Amino acid sequence: MPQAWSDKDERQYEHVKRSERQRGRSPAKAKEIAARTVNSQRRDEGRTPNRTTQGSGNPRTRLEQRTVEQLRNRAAALDIDGRSRMRKAELVDAIRSAQ
């Protein structure tokens, strides 16, 4: 676990990891989900240097279910022009067209 995590973060990590294992996830996948959960919580609370994610969301998640920020990151990876001015539906359409 990263040094910057508080005791509460570590407890949350262990709880989520244990819960994911009970749901049948592999140990590696449970660790990944737990770490992502804690880091997301820390980012939402402003306890990390970057308040925003640089990811483009879970690739198994439908585009409509991702955040605008995740869609913009995906659009940037696809080098879509005008992405910063696009609304969510426009981003979804542009990403689908570019793939």
C-alpha positions as CSV (number, residue, x, y, z in Angstrom):
1,M,0.0,0.0,0.0
2,P,1.3,3.5,-0.8
3,Q,2.9,5.5,1.9
4,A,0.4,8.4,1.5
5,W,-2.6,6.3,2.5
6,S,-4.1,7.0,5.9
7,D,-5.2,4.3,8.3
8,K,-8.7,4.8,7.1
9,D,-7.6,4.2,3.5
10,E,-5.9,1.0,4.5
11,R,-9.0,-0.2,6.3
12,Q,-11.1,0.6,3.2
13,Y,-8.6,-1.1,0.9
14,E,-8.8,-4.3,3.1
15,H,-12.5,-4.2,3.3
16,V,-13.0,-3.8,-0.5
17,K,-10.4,-6.4,-1.2
18,R,-12.1,-8.9,1.1
19,S,-15.5,-8.1,-0.4
20,E,-14.3,-8.6,-3.9
21,R,-12.7,-12.0,-3.0
22,Q,-16.1,-13.1,-1.5
23,R,-17.7,-12.2,-4.8
24,G,-15.3,-14.6,-6.5
25,R,-12.7,-12.3,-8.0
26,S,-9.1,-13.4,-8.2
27,P,-6.6,-12.1,-5.6
28,A,-4.9,-9.9,-8.2
29,K,-8.2,-8.5,-9.5
30,A,-9.5,-7.9,-6.0
31,K,-6.3,-5.9,-5.1
32,E,-6.6,-3.8,-8.2
33,I,-10.3,-3.0,-7.6
34,A,-9.6,-2.1,-4.0
35,A,-6.6,0.1,-4.8
36,R,-8.6,1.9,-7.6
37,T,-11.5,2.4,-5.2
38,V,-9.3,4.0,-2.5
39,N,-7.4,6.1,-5.0
40,S,-10.6,7.3,-6.5
41,Q,-12.0,8.3,-3.1
42,R,-8.7,10.1,-2.3
43,R,-8.9,12.0,-5.6
44,D,-12.6,12.9,-5.0
45,E,-11.7,14.3,-1.6
46,G,-8.8,16.3,-3.0
47,R,-6.1,14.4,-1.2
48,T,-4.0,13.7,-4.3
49,P,-1.9,16.0,-6.4
50,N,-4.2,15.5,-9.4
51,R,-7.9,16.0,-8.8
52,T,-8.8,14.6,-12.1
53,T,-8.3,11.2,-13.6
54,Q,-6.1,10.6,-16.6
55,G,-7.9,7.4,-17.5
56,S,-10.5,6.8,-20.1
57,G,-12.6,4.5,-18.0
58,N,-13.2,0.7,-18.0
59,P,-13.1,-0.5,-21.6
60,R,-15.9,-2.9,-20.8
61,T,-18.2,0.0,-19.7
62,R,-20.4,1.5,-22.3
63,L,-19.4,4.9,-23.5
64,E,-22.7,6.4,-22.2
65,Q,-21.9,5.3,-18.7
66,R,-18.5,7.0,-18.6
67,T,-17.9,10.5,-17.3
68,V,-17.3,13.4,-19.7
69,E,-13.8,13.6,-18.4
70,Q,-13.1,10.0,-19.3
71,L,-14.7,10.5,-22.7
72,R,-12.4,13.5,-23.3
73,N,-9.4,11.5,-22.3
74,R,-10.4,8.8,-24.8
75,A,-11.0,11.4,-27.5
76,A,-7.6,12.8,-26.8
77,A,-6.1,9.4,-27.3
78,L,-7.9,9.1,-30.6
79,D,-6.8,12.7,-31.6
80,I,-10.3,14.0,-32.1
81,D,-10.4,17.7,-32.9
82,G,-12.8,20.0,-31.0
83,R,-13.2,17.6,-28.1
84,S,-13.0,20.2,-25.4
85,R,-16.1,21.9,-26.7
86,M,-18.2,18.8,-27.2
87,R,-21.0,17.6,-25.0
88,K,-21.2,14.1,-23.8
89,A,-23.4,12.8,-26.6
90,E,-21.2,14.4,-29.2
91,L,-18.1,12.8,-27.6
92,V,-19.7,9.4,-27.7
93,D,-20.6,9.9,-31.4
94,A,-17.1,11.1,-32.3
95,I,-15.4,8.3,-30.4
96,R,-17.6,5.7,-32.1
97,S,-16.9,7.2,-35.5
98,A,-13.1,7.3,-34.9
99,Q,-12.8,3.7,-33.7
